[in-house]
Amino acid sequence: MVILYIFLILLIVGCSDNEELENLNAKDFNNVVVLLNGSKVYESNKDEAIEGIINEININKKEFATEMSFGKEPEGKIKFTGKKDIEISFFEETGRSIYGHYYIHTEFKFE
């Protein structure tokens, strides 16, 4: 359990570009790829698809994840590429995501 906690802290800190989570701008990206358990389950370069995922991240409640513990690591990854590249982790069962120091109450369901 301690090793998992350390891994998650490193994951959270490693993905963070800054202390404060600013709203992401869909115009900064031209492609999104979703991986679940290491396999690609979704990919799109359509603006509507990218905006939909970004909006889900921007509008939902955010909590500091640095003081949270999780029973397992996130199974999914959402990778945005474009003007800048970012990666967001998410839990398959709940759809909740982790970006930077934040646990976000998203409801992602990818199959």
CYANA upper distance limits for C-alpha pairs under 8 A (distance plus 0.5 A):
  1 MET  CA      5 TYR  CA      6.69
  1 MET  CA     71 GLY  CA      8.15
  2 VAL  CA      6 ILE  CA      6.68
  3 ILE  CA      7 PHE  CA      6.60
  4 LEU  CA      8 LEU  CA      6.69
  4 LEU  CA     70 PHE  CA      8.49
  4 LEU  CA     71 GLY  CA      8.37
  4 LEU  CA     72 LYS  CA      7.51
  4 LEU  CA     73 GLU  CA      7.77
  5 TYR  CA      9 ILE  CA      6.75
  5 TYR  CA     69 SER  CA      6.70
  5 TYR  CA     70 PHE  CA      7.59
  6 ILE  CA     10 LEU  CA      6.71
  7 PHE  CA     11 LEU  CA      6.58
  8 LEU  CA     12 ILE  CA      6.52
  8 LEU  CA     70 PHE  CA      8.47
  8 LEU  CA     73 GLU  CA      7.29
  9 ILE  CA     13 VAL  CA      6.56
  9 ILE  CA     66 THR  CA      6.98
 10 LEU  CA     14 GLY  CA      6.22
 11 LEU  CA     15 CYS  CA      6.67
 12 ILE  CA     16 SER  CA      6.99
 12 ILE  CA     65 ALA  CA      8.25
 12 ILE  CA     66 THR  CA      8.06
 12 ILE  CA     98 ILE  CA      7.66
 12 ILE  CA     99 TYR  CA      7.22
 12 ILE  CA    100 GLY  CA      5.68
 12 ILE  CA    101 HIS  CA      5.97
 12 ILE  CA    102 TYR  CA      8.26
 13 VAL  CA    100 GLY  CA      6.63
 13 VAL  CA    101 HIS  CA      6.85
 14 GLY  CA    100 GLY  CA      7.90
 15 CYS  CA     87 GLU  CA      7.73
 15 CYS  CA     88 ILE  CA      8.42
 15 CYS  CA     99 TYR  CA      7.03
 15 CYS  CA    100 GLY  CA      5.48
 16 SER  CA     99 TYR  CA      7.38
 16 SER  CA    100 GLY  CA      4.20
 16 SER  CA    101 HIS  CA      6.88
 17 ASP  CA    100 GLY  CA      7.41
 18 ASN  CA    100 GLY  CA      8.09
 19 GLU  CA    100 GLY  CA      8.44
 19 GLU  CA    101 HIS  CA      7.86
 21 LEU  CA    100 GLY  CA      7.95
 21 LEU  CA    102 TYR  CA      8.11
 23 ASN  CA     58 ASN  CA      5.91
 24 LEU  CA     54 ILE  CA      6.97
 24 LEU  CA     57 ILE  CA      8.43
 24 LEU  CA     58 ASN  CA      7.13
 25 ASN  CA     29 PHE  CA      8.31
 25 ASN  CA     54 ILE  CA      7.72
 26 ALA  CA     47 ASP  CA      8.12
 26 ALA  CA     50 ILE  CA      6.67
 26 ALA  CA     51 GLU  CA      5.75
 26 ALA  CA     54 ILE  CA      6.60
 28 ASP  CA     82 GLY  CA      6.35
 28 ASP  CA     83 LYS  CA      5.64
 28 ASP  CA     84 LYS  CA      7.03
 29 PHE  CA     50 ILE  CA      8.00
 29 PHE  CA     80 PHE  CA      6.58
 29 PHE  CA     81 THR  CA      5.79
 29 PHE  CA     82 GLY  CA      4.59
 29 PHE  CA     83 LYS  CA      6.57
 29 PHE  CA     84 LYS  CA      7.49
 29 PHE  CA     85 ASP  CA      8.18
 30 ASN  CA     45 ASN  CA      6.05
 30 ASN  CA     46 LYS  CA      8.02
 30 ASN  CA     47 ASP  CA      7.74
 30 ASN  CA     50 ILE  CA      8.18
 30 ASN  CA     80 PHE  CA      8.06
 30 ASN  CA     81 THR  CA      6.60
 30 ASN  CA     82 GLY  CA      5.52
 31 ASN  CA     43 GLU  CA      7.89
 31 ASN  CA     44 SER  CA      6.28
 31 ASN  CA     45 ASN  CA      4.82
 31 ASN  CA     46 LYS  CA      7.91
 31 ASN  CA     50 ILE  CA      7.66
 31 ASN  CA     80 PHE  CA      6.27
 31 ASN  CA     81 THR  CA      5.84
 31 ASN  CA     82 GLY  CA      7.18
 32 VAL  CA     43 GLU  CA      6.11
 32 VAL  CA     44 SER  CA      6.00
 32 VAL  CA     45 ASN  CA      6.92
 32 VAL  CA     50 ILE  CA      6.92
 32 VAL  CA     78 ILE  CA      7.39
 32 VAL  CA     79 LYS  CA      6.07
 32 VAL  CA     80 PHE  CA      5.05
 32 VAL  CA     81 THR  CA      6.99
 33 VAL  CA     40 LYS  CA      7.59
 33 VAL  CA     41 VAL  CA      8.40
 33 VAL  CA     42 TYR  CA      6.29
 33 VAL  CA     43 GLU  CA      4.88
 33 VAL  CA     44 SER  CA      7.23
 33 VAL  CA     78 ILE  CA      6.31
 33 VAL  CA     79 LYS  CA      5.65
 33 VAL  CA     80 PHE  CA      7.13
 34 VAL  CA     40 LYS  CA      6.33
 34 VAL  CA     41 VAL  CA      6.30
 34 VAL  CA     42 TYR  CA      5.53
 34 VAL  CA     43 GLU  CA      6.76
 34 VAL  CA     76 GLY  CA      7.67
 34 VAL  CA     77 LYS  CA      6.24
 34 VAL  CA     78 ILE  CA      5.03
 34 VAL  CA     79 LYS  CA      6.83
 34 VAL  CA    110 PHE  CA      8.33
 35 LEU  CA     39 SER  CA      5.65
 35 LEU  CA     40 LYS  CA      4.86
 35 LEU  CA     41 VAL  CA      6.20
 35 LEU  CA     42 TYR  CA      7.68
 35 LEU  CA     76 GLY  CA      5.96
 35 LEU  CA     77 LYS  CA      5.61
 35 LEU  CA     78 ILE  CA      6.95
 36 LEU  CA     40 LYS  CA      6.90
 36 LEU  CA     41 VAL  CA      6.96
 36 LEU  CA     75 GLU  CA      6.29
 36 LEU  CA     76 GLY  CA      4.84
 36 LEU  CA     77 LYS  CA      7.07
 36 LEU  CA     92 GLU  CA      8.15
 36 LEU  CA    110 PHE  CA      8.42
 37 ASN  CA     75 GLU  CA      5.68
 37 ASN  CA     76 GLY  CA      6.57
 38 GLY  CA     75 GLU  CA      8.42
 38 GLY  CA     76 GLY  CA      8.07
 41 VAL  CA    110 PHE  CA      7.40
 41 VAL  CA    111 GLU  CA      6.55
 42 TYR  CA    110 PHE  CA      7.88
 42 TYR  CA    111 GLU  CA      8.36
 44 SER  CA     49 ALA  CA      7.21
 44 SER  CA     50 ILE  CA      7.95
 45 ASN  CA     49 ALA  CA      8.01
 45 ASN  CA     50 ILE  CA      7.77
 46 LYS  CA     50 ILE  CA      6.97
 47 ASP  CA     51 GLU  CA      6.47
 48 GLU  CA     52 GLY  CA      6.56
 49 ALA  CA     53 ILE  CA      7.00
 50 ILE  CA     54 ILE  CA      6.66
 51 GLU  CA     55 ASN  CA      6.37
 52 GLY  CA     56 GLU  CA      6.82
 53 ILE  CA     57 ILE  CA      7.06
 54 ILE  CA     58 ASN  CA      6.65
 55 ASN  CA     59 ILE  CA      6.45
 56 GLU  CA     60 ASN  CA      6.83
 56 GLU  CA    106 THR  CA      6.57
 56 GLU  CA    107 GLU  CA      8.23
 57 ILE  CA    104 ILE  CA      7.42
 57 ILE  CA    106 THR  CA      6.70
 60 ASN  CA    104 ILE  CA      6.90
 60 ASN  CA    105 HIS  CA      6.04
 60 ASN  CA    106 THR  CA      6.50
 61 LYS  CA    104 ILE  CA      6.36
 61 LYS  CA    105 HIS  CA      5.93
 61 LYS  CA    106 THR  CA      8.42
 62 LYS  CA    102 TYR  CA      6.52
 62 LYS  CA    103 TYR  CA      6.18
 62 LYS  CA    104 ILE  CA      5.02
 62 LYS  CA    105 HIS  CA      6.92
 63 GLU  CA    102 TYR  CA      5.94
 63 GLU  CA    103 TYR  CA      5.68
 63 GLU  CA    104 ILE  CA      6.98
 64 PHE  CA     68 MET  CA      8.23
 64 PHE  CA    101 HIS  CA      6.24
 64 PHE  CA    102 TYR  CA      5.20
 64 PHE  CA    103 TYR  CA      6.60
 65 ALA  CA     69 SER  CA      8.45
 65 ALA  CA     98 ILE  CA      8.20
 65 ALA  CA    101 HIS  CA      6.00
 65 ALA  CA    102 TYR  CA      5.46
 65 ALA  CA    103 TYR  CA      5.60
 66 THR  CA    101 HIS  CA      6.58
 66 THR  CA    102 TYR  CA      8.12
 73 GLU  CA     91 PHE  CA      8.12
 74 PRO  CA     89 SER  CA      6.43
 74 PRO  CA     90 PHE  CA      5.67
 74 PRO  CA     91 PHE  CA      4.99
 74 PRO  CA     92 GLU  CA      7.65
 74 PRO  CA     97 SER  CA      8.44
 75 GLU  CA     89 SER  CA      7.99
 75 GLU  CA     90 PHE  CA      6.92
 75 GLU  CA     91 PHE  CA      5.99
 75 GLU  CA     92 GLU  CA      6.40
 76 GLY  CA     89 SER  CA      6.06
 76 GLY  CA     90 PHE  CA      5.42
 76 GLY  CA     91 PHE  CA      6.58
 76 GLY  CA     92 GLU  CA      6.89
 77 LYS  CA     87 GLU  CA      7.06
 77 LYS  CA     88 ILE  CA      6.10
 77 LYS  CA     89 SER  CA      4.95
 77 LYS  CA     90 PHE  CA      6.57
 78 ILE  CA     87 GLU  CA      6.07
 78 ILE  CA     88 ILE  CA      5.57
 78 ILE  CA     89 SER  CA      6.78
 78 ILE  CA     90 PHE  CA      8.19
 79 LYS  CA     85 ASP  CA      7.80
 79 LYS  CA     86 ILE  CA      6.41
 79 LYS  CA     87 GLU  CA      5.00
 79 LYS  CA     88 ILE  CA      7.03
 80 PHE  CA     84 LYS  CA      8.46
 80 PHE  CA     85 ASP  CA      6.03
 80 PHE  CA     86 ILE  CA      5.86
 80 PHE  CA     87 GLU  CA      6.84
 81 THR  CA     85 ASP  CA      4.94
 81 THR  CA     86 ILE  CA      7.27
 87 GLU  CA     99 TYR  CA      8.06
 88 ILE  CA     97 SER  CA      7.27
 88 ILE  CA     98 ILE  CA      6.52
 88 ILE  CA     99 TYR  CA      5.70
 89 SER  CA     97 SER  CA      5.98
 89 SER  CA     98 ILE  CA      5.70
 89 SER  CA     99 TYR  CA      7.16
 90 PHE  CA     95 GLY  CA      6.55
 90 PHE  CA     96 ARG  CA      6.01
 90 PHE  CA     97 SER  CA      4.43
 90 PHE  CA     98 ILE  CA      6.56
 90 PHE  CA    108 PHE  CA      8.13
 91 PHE  CA     95 GLY  CA      5.72
 91 PHE  CA     96 ARG  CA      6.05
 91 PHE  CA     97 SER  CA      6.75
 92 GLU  CA     96 ARG  CA      8.36
 92 GLU  CA    108 PHE  CA      8.26
 92 GLU  CA    109 LYS  CA      7.63
 94 THR  CA    107 GLU  CA      7.14
 94 THR  CA    108 PHE  CA      8.18
 95 GLY  CA    105 HIS  CA      8.29
 95 GLY  CA    106 THR  CA      6.37
 95 GLY  CA    107 GLU  CA      4.76
 95 GLY  CA    108 PHE  CA      4.67
 95 GLY  CA    109 LYS  CA      6.45
 96 ARG  CA    103 TYR  CA      7.71
 96 ARG  CA    104 ILE  CA      6.37
 96 ARG  CA    105 HIS  CA      5.56
 96 ARG  CA    106 THR  CA      5.21
 96 ARG  CA    107 GLU  CA      6.25
 96 ARG  CA    108 PHE  CA      7.24
 97 SER  CA    103 TYR  CA      6.36
 97 SER  CA    104 ILE  CA      5.64
 97 SER  CA    105 HIS  CA      7.23
 97 SER  CA    106 THR  CA      6.64
 98 ILE  CA    102 TYR  CA      6.13
 98 ILE  CA    103 TYR  CA      5.15
 98 ILE  CA    104 ILE  CA      6.50
 99 TYR  CA    103 TYR  CA      7.24
 99 TYR  CA    104 ILE  CA      8.06
